[in-house]
């Protein structure tokens, strides 16, 4: 008995669609090549502000690739810089109350809808990140002349400063999945996005938790490399970069050993603050949209580099996305 070529082709196509067969490729070396596992249902947290209503405050909201936007805590204070808890269905964020000289770290429980003050006070803190075991926070905070990285015990509130730069700011800490390293960026500029690209630029650094030593990760001159974020398997670090010759901020990848620099997004518009999906196949980021002149949330497929817009809320700025679990 013989099988017609058309029948064989049809069977192969059916097997591919069912995921029972796949062509042999080199996809194992490409970030995001693993099979998606629920990324569409995992929430993306971000801070949002209605810029046509100055009396409103920034609030933490969430959206999924298959759902609508929902405001979470919704307090009367300014809520910014969300971060995820790796072992809990919760999102953390920074709270700044009117006329206050300090900021507090809060947590919103997705299961109970309860907002909790974690008892951590920052002078001028911005982005924080939780260690994989959930016991420590890494936060950037003001030391007087610069901002440095602190590790804070979530139970005792004990603080330990891990960066000691007298001239440069150290910002945007990100724990590695194994808890052994913290990536951050350092540079002479106070602003995190925007401003002129100076000759020394901003560069990514990796801090070894056990030894206390740091090493420079990116060394490209006349660039600003910021907001490093580890992939779920620890094999890549996403970040945003602006180069003096090109101007626009784009999402890039680099290996933890400094190799494999790859530009994921292109164009003339601003793409910043990357955050990996739980399966490592996509990266959410803050994207500037000229019409209606606002920031929204976009996502890029890591393997294919296709970009899609996740939110498009009229008259609302949506920034600093963090992909939940």
C-alpha positions as a Markdown table, in Angstrom:
| # | Residue | x | y | z |
|---|---|---|---|---|
| 1 | Unk | 0.0 | 0.0 | 0.0 |
| 2 | Unk | 1.3 | 3.4 | -0.9 |
| 3 | Unk | 0.5 | 6.8 | 0.6 |
| 4 | Unk | 0.0 | 9.8 | -1.6 |
| 5 | Unk | 2.3 | 12.8 | -1.1 |
| 6 | Unk | -0.7 | 15.1 | -0.4 |
| 7 | Unk | -1.9 | 12.7 | 2.3 |
| 8 | Unk | 1.5 | 12.7 | 4.0 |
| 9 | Unk | 1.7 | 16.5 | 3.9 |
| 10 | Unk | -1.8 | 16.7 | 5.4 |
| 11 | Unk | -0.8 | 14.3 | 8.2 |
| 12 | Unk | 2.4 | 16.2 | 9.0 |
| 13 | Unk | 0.5 | 19.5 | 9.1 |
| 14 | Unk | -2.1 | 17.9 | 11.5 |
| 15 | Unk | 0.7 | 16.6 | 13.8 |
| 16 | Unk | 2.4 | 20.0 | 13.8 |
| 17 | Unk | -0.8 | 21.7 | 14.8 |
| 18 | Unk | -1.4 | 19.2 | 17.5 |
| 19 | Unk | 2.1 | 19.7 | 18.9 |
| 20 | Unk | 2.9 | 16.0 | 18.3 |
| 21 | Unk | 5.7 | 16.6 | 15.9 |
| 22 | Unk | 8.0 | 19.5 | 15.2 |
| 23 | Unk | 10.7 | 20.3 | 12.7 |
| 24 | Unk | 14.2 | 20.0 | 14.0 |
| 25 | Unk | 15.6 | 23.4 | 14.8 |
| 26 | Unk | 18.2 | 25.2 | 16.9 |
| 27 | Unk | 15.5 | 26.9 | 19.0 |
| 28 | Unk | 17.0 | 25.6 | 22.2 |
| 29 | Unk | 19.6 | 28.4 | 22.1 |
| 30 | Unk | 17.0 | 31.1 | 21.5 |
| 31 | Unk | 15.5 | 32.8 | 24.5 |
| 32 | Unk | 11.7 | 32.3 | 24.8 |
| 33 | Unk | 11.8 | 29.1 | 22.7 |
| 34 | Unk | 10.1 | 27.1 | 25.4 |
| 35 | Unk | 6.4 | 26.2 | 25.0 |
| 36 | Unk | 4.2 | 28.9 | 26.5 |
| 37 | Unk | 2.5 | 28.0 | 29.8 |
| 38 | Unk | -0.3 | 30.4 | 30.6 |
| 39 | Unk | 1.4 | 33.7 | 29.8 |
| 40 | Unk | -2.0 | 35.0 | 28.4 |
| 41 | Unk | -3.6 | 34.5 | 31.8 |
| 42 | Unk | -0.8 | 35.9 | 34.0 |
| 43 | Unk | -1.6 | 39.5 | 35.0 |
| 44 | Unk | 0.6 | 42.4 | 34.0 |
| 45 | Unk | 0.8 | 45.0 | 36.8 |
| 46 | Unk | 1.5 | 48.7 | 36.1 |
| 47 | Unk | 0.9 | 52.2 | 37.5 |
| 48 | Unk | -1.7 | 54.3 | 35.8 |
| 49 | Unk | -2.7 | 58.0 | 35.9 |
| 50 | Unk | -5.4 | 60.0 | 34.2 |
| 51 | Unk | -3.4 | 63.0 | 33.0 |
| 52 | Unk | -6.5 | 65.0 | 32.0 |
| 53 | Unk | -7.6 | 64.9 | 35.7 |
| 54 | Unk | -4.7 | 66.3 | 37.7 |
| 55 | Unk | -6.5 | 65.7 | 41.0 |
| 56 | Unk | -6.3 | 61.9 | 40.5 |
| 57 | Unk | -3.4 | 60.0 | 41.9 |
| 58 | Unk | -1.3 | 57.2 | 40.3 |
| 59 | Unk | -2.8 | 53.8 | 41.1 |
| 60 | Unk | -1.7 | 50.2 | 40.6 |
| 61 | Unk | -3.7 | 48.4 | 38.0 |
| 62 | Unk | -3.4 | 45.1 | 36.2 |
| 63 | Unk | -4.3 | 43.6 | 32.8 |
| 64 | Unk | -3.9 | 40.2 | 31.1 |
| 65 | Unk | -3.4 | 39.5 | 27.4 |
| 66 | Unk | -6.9 | 38.2 | 27.3 |
| 67 | Unk | -8.7 | 40.5 | 29.7 |
| 68 | Unk | -9.6 | 44.1 | 30.7 |
| 69 | Unk | -7.7 | 46.6 | 32.8 |
| 70 | Unk | -8.6 | 46.6 | 36.6 |
| 71 | Unk | -7.5 | 49.1 | 39.2 |
| 72 | Unk | -6.3 | 47.3 | 42.4 |
| 73 | Unk | -5.5 | 49.1 | 45.6 |
| 74 | Unk | -7.0 | 52.5 | 44.5 |
| 75 | Unk | -5.9 | 54.5 | 47.6 |
| 76 | Unk | -5.8 | 58.3 | 47.6 |
| 77 | Unk | -2.0 | 58.2 | 47.7 |
| 78 | Unk | 0.4 | 58.0 | 44.8 |
| 79 | Unk | 1.0 | 54.3 | 44.0 |
| 80 | Unk | 4.0 | 53.5 | 41.7 |
| 81 | Unk | 6.7 | 51.0 | 40.7 |
| 82 | Unk | 4.9 | 47.7 | 41.1 |
| 83 | Unk | 6.9 | 44.5 | 41.8 |
| 84 | Unk | 5.8 | 40.9 | 42.1 |
| 85 | Unk | 6.1 | 38.4 | 45.0 |
| 86 | Unk | 7.5 | 35.1 | 43.6 |
| 87 | Unk | 5.8 | 32.9 | 46.2 |
| 88 | Unk | 2.5 | 34.8 | 46.7 |
| 89 | Unk | -0.4 | 35.9 | 44.6 |
| 90 | Unk | 0.4 | 39.5 | 45.4 |
| 91 | Unk | 1.9 | 42.7 | 44.0 |
| 92 | Unk | 4.1 | 45.2 | 45.9 |
| 93 | Unk | 4.4 | 48.9 | 45.2 |
| 94 | Unk | 5.7 | 52.2 | 46.5 |
| 95 | Unk | 3.3 | 54.6 | 48.2 |
| 96 | Unk | 3.9 | 58.4 | 48.5 |
| 97 | Unk | 1.4 | 60.5 | 50.4 |
| 98 | Unk | 0.9 | 64.2 | 49.9 |
| 99 | Unk | 3.3 | 66.4 | 51.8 |
| 100 | Unk | 5.3 | 63.4 | 53.0 |
| 101 | Unk | 9.0 | 63.3 | 52.9 |
| 102 | Unk | 9.2 | 59.5 | 52.8 |
| 103 | Unk | 7.7 | 56.6 | 50.9 |
| 104 | Unk | 6.3 | 53.3 | 52.1 |
| 105 | Unk | 6.3 | 49.8 | 50.6 |
| 106 | Unk | 2.9 | 48.2 | 50.4 |
| 107 | Unk | 1.6 | 44.8 | 49.3 |
| 108 | Unk | -1.8 | 44.0 | 47.6 |
| 109 | Unk | -3.1 | 40.4 | 48.0 |
| 110 | Unk | -4.8 | 39.3 | 44.9 |
| 111 | Unk | -6.7 | 36.5 | 46.7 |
| 112 | Unk | -8.1 | 38.6 | 49.5 |
| 113 | Unk | -8.0 | 42.1 | 47.9 |
| 114 | Unk | -6.3 | 43.4 | 51.1 |
| 115 | Unk | -3.7 | 46.1 | 51.0 |
| 116 | Unk | -0.9 | 45.8 | 53.7 |
| 117 | Unk | 1.8 | 48.3 | 54.8 |
| 118 | Unk | 5.0 | 46.2 | 55.0 |
| 119 | Unk | 6.6 | 48.6 | 57.4 |
| 120 | Unk | 9.4 | 49.5 | 55.1 |
| 121 | Unk | 10.1 | 53.3 | 54.8 |
| 122 | Unk | 12.2 | 54.8 | 52.0 |
| 123 | Unk | 13.6 | 58.3 | 51.7 |
| 124 | Unk | 13.2 | 58.5 | 48.0 |
| 125 | Unk | 12.9 | 54.9 | 47.0 |
| 126 | Unk | 11.9 | 53.9 | 43.5 |
| 127 | Unk | 12.0 | 50.3 | 42.1 |
| 128 | Unk | 12.2 | 47.4 | 44.5 |
| 129 | Unk | 12.4 | 43.6 | 43.9 |
| 130 | Unk | 11.7 | 40.6 | 46.1 |
| 131 | Unk | 14.2 | 37.8 | 46.5 |
| 132 | Unk | 13.1 | 34.3 | 45.3 |
| 133 | Unk | 12.6 | 33.1 | 48.8 |
| 134 | Unk | 10.4 | 36.1 | 49.6 |
| 135 | Unk | 12.4 | 37.1 | 52.6 |
| 136 | Unk | 14.3 | 40.1 | 51.3 |
| 137 | Unk | 13.7 | 43.2 | 49.4 |
| 138 | Unk | 16.3 | 44.9 | 47.2 |
| 139 | Unk | 15.4 | 48.6 | 46.9 |
| 140 | Unk | 17.1 | 51.8 | 45.5 |
| 141 | Unk | 17.0 | 54.6 | 48.1 |
| 142 | Unk | 18.5 | 58.0 | 48.8 |
| 143 | Unk | 21.7 | 58.3 | 50.8 |
| 144 | Unk | 22.0 | 62.1 | 50.5 |
| 145 | Unk | 24.2 | 62.7 | 47.5 |
| 146 | Unk | 23.3 | 59.6 | 45.5 |
| 147 | Unk | 20.8 | 56.7 | 45.4 |
| 148 | Unk | 22.2 | 53.3 | 46.3 |
| 149 | Unk | 20.9 | 49.7 | 46.6 |
| 150 | Unk | 19.8 | 48.3 | 49.9 |
| 151 | Unk | 18.8 | 44.8 | 50.9 |
| 152 | Unk | 16.0 | 44.8 | 53.5 |
| 153 | Unk | 14.8 | 41.9 | 55.6 |
| 154 | Unk | 11.0 | 41.7 | 55.3 |
| 155 | Unk | 10.6 | 40.3 | 58.8 |
| 156 | Unk | 13.0 | 42.4 | 60.9 |
| 157 | Unk | 13.2 | 45.5 | 58.5 |
| 158 | Unk | 17.0 | 45.4 | 58.9 |
| 159 | Unk | 18.7 | 47.3 | 56.1 |
| 160 | Unk | 22.1 | 46.6 | 54.5 |
| 161 | Unk | 23.6 | 48.9 | 51.9 |
| 162 | Unk | 25.3 | 46.8 | 49.2 |
| 163 | Unk | 26.5 | 49.6 | 46.8 |
| 164 | Unk | 28.8 | 52.4 | 47.9 |
| 165 | Unk | 29.3 | 54.7 | 44.9 |
| 166 | Unk | 30.1 | 58.3 | 45.9 |
| 167 | Unk | 29.4 | 59.8 | 42.5 |
| 168 | Unk | 27.1 | 57.4 | 40.6 |
| 169 | Unk | 23.5 | 56.4 | 41.3 |
| 170 | Unk | 22.8 | 52.7 | 41.6 |
| 171 | Unk | 19.2 | 51.9 | 40.6 |
| 172 | Unk | 16.6 | 49.3 | 39.4 |
| 173 | Unk | 17.7 | 46.2 | 41.4 |
| 174 | Unk | 16.6 | 42.8 | 40.1 |
| 175 | Unk | 17.2 | 39.4 | 41.9 |
| 176 | Unk | 18.4 | 36.4 | 39.8 |
| 177 | Unk | 16.0 | 33.4 | 40.0 |
| 178 | Unk | 18.5 | 31.5 | 42.2 |
| 179 | Unk | 18.9 | 34.4 | 44.6 |
| 180 | Unk | 22.6 | 34.5 | 44.2 |
| 181 | Unk | 22.9 | 37.7 | 42.3 |
| 182 | Unk | 21.4 | 41.2 | 42.0 |
| 183 | Unk | 21.5 | 43.1 | 38.7 |
| 184 | Unk | 21.2 | 46.9 | 38.7 |
| 185 | Unk | 22.4 | 49.8 | 36.7 |
| 186 | Unk | 24.8 | 52.6 | 37.6 |
| 187 | Unk | 25.5 | 56.0 | 36.1 |
| 188 | Unk | 26.0 | 59.7 | 36.8 |
| 189 | Unk | 22.5 | 60.9 | 35.8 |
| 190 | Unk | 19.7 | 61.2 | 38.3 |
| 191 | Unk | 16.9 | 60.7 | 35.8 |
| 192 | Unk | 16.2 | 57.1 | 34.8 |
| 193 | Unk | 14.8 | 57.7 | 31.3 |
| 194 | Unk | 15.4 | 60.8 | 29.2 |
| 195 | Unk | 18.1 | 63.3 | 29.1 |
| 196 | Unk | 21.3 | 63.4 | 27.1 |
| 197 | Unk | 23.5 | 60.3 | 26.7 |
| 198 | Unk | 26.8 | 61.3 | 28.2 |
| 199 | Unk | 30.2 | 59.8 | 27.3 |
| 200 | Unk | 30.4 | 57.6 | 30.3 |
| 201 | Unk | 26.8 | 56.5 | 30.0 |
| 202 | Unk | 24.9 | 54.1 | 32.3 |
| 203 | Unk | 25.9 | 50.5 | 32.5 |
| 204 | Unk | 24.5 | 47.3 | 34.0 |
| 205 | Unk | 26.3 | 45.6 | 36.9 |
| 206 | Unk | 25.9 | 42.2 | 38.6 |
| 207 | Unk | 26.4 | 42.0 | 42.4 |
| 208 | Unk | 27.3 | 38.6 | 43.9 |
| 209 | Unk | 25.3 | 38.2 | 47.1 |
| 210 | Unk | 27.7 | 35.8 | 48.8 |
| 211 | Unk | 31.0 | 37.5 | 48.1 |
| 212 | Unk | 29.7 | 41.1 | 48.0 |
| 213 | Unk | 31.6 | 41.8 | 44.8 |
| 214 | Unk | 30.3 | 43.5 | 41.7 |
| 215 | Unk | 31.2 | 43.2 | 38.1 |
| 216 | Unk | 30.4 | 45.3 | 35.1 |
| 217 | Unk | 28.0 | 43.6 | 32.7 |
| 218 | Unk | 27.6 | 46.0 | 29.8 |
| 219 | Unk | 30.5 | 48.2 | 28.7 |
| 220 | Unk | 29.4 | 49.8 | 25.4 |
| 221 | Unk | 30.5 | 53.5 | 25.5 |
| 222 | Unk | 28.0 | 56.3 | 24.9 |
| 223 | Unk | 25.0 | 54.3 | 25.8 |
| 224 | Unk | 22.5 | 54.3 | 28.6 |
| 225 | Unk | 21.7 | 50.8 | 29.8 |
| 226 | Unk | 19.0 | 50.6 | 32.5 |
| 227 | Unk | 16.3 | 48.5 | 34.2 |
| 228 | Unk | 17.8 | 45.0 | 34.0 |
| 229 | Unk | 15.4 | 42.1 | 34.5 |
| 230 | Unk | 16.4 | 38.4 | 34.7 |
| 231 | Unk | 14.6 | 35.8 | 32.6 |
| 232 | Unk | 12.7 | 33.1 | 34.5 |
| 233 | Unk | 15.5 | 30.6 | 33.8 |
| 234 | Unk | 18.3 | 33.0 | 34.6 |
| 235 | Unk | 19.9 | 32.7 | 31.1 |
| 236 | Unk | 19.2 | 36.2 | 29.9 |
| 237 | Unk | 18.8 | 39.7 | 31.2 |
| 238 | Unk | 16.5 | 42.2 | 29.5 |
| 239 | Unk | 17.1 | 45.9 | 29.8 |
| 240 | Unk | 16.4 | 49.2 | 27.9 |
| 241 | Unk | 19.1 | 51.0 | 26.1 |
| 242 | Unk | 19.5 | 54.4 | 24.4 |
| 243 | Unk | 22.6 | 55.1 | 22.2 |
| 244 | Unk | 23.9 | 58.6 | 21.5 |
| 245 | Unk | 23.8 | 58.1 | 17.8 |
| 246 | Unk | 20.3 | 56.7 | 17.7 |
| 247 | Unk | 18.4 | 58.4 | 20.5 |
| 248 | Unk | 15.4 | 56.1 | 21.0 |
| 249 | Unk | 15.1 | 53.7 | 23.9 |
| 250 | Unk | 14.8 | 50.0 | 22.9 |
| 251 | Unk | 14.5 | 46.7 | 24.7 |
| 252 | Unk | 17.7 | 44.6 | 24.6 |
| 253 | Unk | 18.9 | 41.2 | 25.9 |
| 254 | Unk | 22.3 | 40.2 | 27.2 |
| 255 | Unk | 23.7 | 37.0 | 28.7 |
| 256 | Unk | 24.7 | 37.2 | 32.4 |
| 257 | Unk | 28.4 | 36.8 | 31.3 |
| 258 | Unk | 28.1 | 39.8 | 29.0 |
| 259 | Unk | 27.8 | 38.0 | 25.7 |
| 260 | Unk | 25.0 | 37.8 | 23.2 |
| 261 | Unk | 23.7 | 41.4 | 23.2 |
| 262 | Unk | 20.5 | 41.4 | 21.1 |
| 263 | Unk | 18.2 | 44.3 | 20.2 |
| 264 | Unk | 14.6 | 43.1 | 20.5 |
| 265 | Unk | 12.6 | 46.3 | 19.5 |
| 266 | Unk | 13.4 | 48.9 | 17.0 |
| 267 | Unk | 11.9 | 52.2 | 15.6 |
| 268 | Unk | 11.8 | 55.8 | 16.7 |
| 269 | Unk | 9.5 | 55.4 | 19.7 |
| 270 | Unk | 10.4 | 54.8 | 23.3 |
| 271 | Unk | 10.4 | 51.3 | 24.7 |
| 272 | Unk | 11.4 | 50.9 | 28.3 |
| 273 | Unk | 11.0 | 48.9 | 31.6 |
| 274 | Unk | 11.0 | 45.3 | 30.4 |
| 275 | Unk | 9.4 | 42.5 | 32.4 |
| 276 | Unk | 9.4 | 38.8 | 31.4 |
| 277 | Unk | 6.3 | 36.6 | 31.1 |
| 278 | Unk | 6.3 | 33.6 | 33.4 |
| 279 | Unk | 7.2 | 31.2 | 30.5 |
| 280 | Unk | 10.0 | 33.5 | 29.3 |
| 281 | Unk | 8.4 | 33.7 | 25.8 |
| 282 | Unk | 7.4 | 37.4 | 25.9 |
| 283 | Unk | 8.5 | 40.6 | 27.5 |
| 284 | Unk | 6.1 | 43.4 | 28.5 |
| 285 | Unk | 7.4 | 46.9 | 28.4 |
| 286 | Unk | 6.3 | 50.6 | 28.6 |
| 287 | Unk | 5.7 | 52.0 | 25.1 |
| 288 | Unk | 5.2 | 55.5 | 24.0 |
| 289 | Unk | 2.2 | 56.0 | 21.7 |
| 290 | Unk | 2.1 | 59.3 | 19.8 |
| 291 | Unk | -1.6 | 59.3 | 19.3 |
| 292 | Unk | -3.1 | 59.9 | 21.9 |
| 293 | Unk | 0.4 | 61.1 | 23.3 |
| 294 | Unk | 0.5 | 58.7 | 26.2 |
| 295 | Unk | 2.4 | 55.7 | 27.6 |
| 296 | Unk | 0.8 | 52.3 | 27.3 |
| 297 | Unk | 1.8 | 48.7 | 27.8 |
| 298 | Unk | 3.2 | 46.6 | 24.9 |
| 299 | Unk | 4.7 | 43.1 | 24.7 |
| 300 | Unk | 7.3 | 41.6 | 22.4 |
| 301 | Unk | 7.7 | 38.0 | 21.4 |
| 302 | Unk | 11.3 | 37.1 | 22.3 |
| 303 | Unk | 11.9 | 34.5 | 19.6 |
| 304 | Unk | 10.1 | 36.3 | 16.8 |
| 305 | Unk | 10.5 | 39.9 | 17.9 |
| 306 | Unk | 6.9 | 40.7 | 17.0 |
| 307 | Unk | 5.5 | 43.6 | 19.1 |
| 308 | Unk | 1.9 | 44.0 | 20.1 |
| 309 | Unk | 0.1 | 46.6 | 22.1 |
| 310 | Unk | -1.6 | 45.3 | 25.3 |
| 311 | Unk | -3.3 | 48.5 | 26.5 |
| 312 | Unk | -4.7 | 51.6 | 24.7 |
| 313 | Unk | -6.5 | 53.5 | 27.4 |
| 314 | Unk | -7.5 | 57.1 | 26.2 |
| 315 | Unk | -6.2 | 59.9 | 28.4 |
| 316 | Unk | -4.3 | 57.6 | 30.8 |
| 317 | Unk | -0.6 | 57.0 | 31.2 |
| 318 | Unk | 0.3 | 53.4 | 32.0 |
| 319 | Unk | 3.9 | 52.8 | 33.1 |
| 320 | Unk | 6.4 | 50.4 | 34.7 |
| 321 | Unk | 4.8 | 47.0 | 33.8 |
| 322 | Unk | 5.6 | 43.9 | 35.8 |
| 323 | Unk | 4.4 | 40.5 | 34.6 |
| 324 | Unk | 3.0 | 38.4 | 37.5 |
| 325 | Unk | 3.0 | 34.7 | 37.9 |
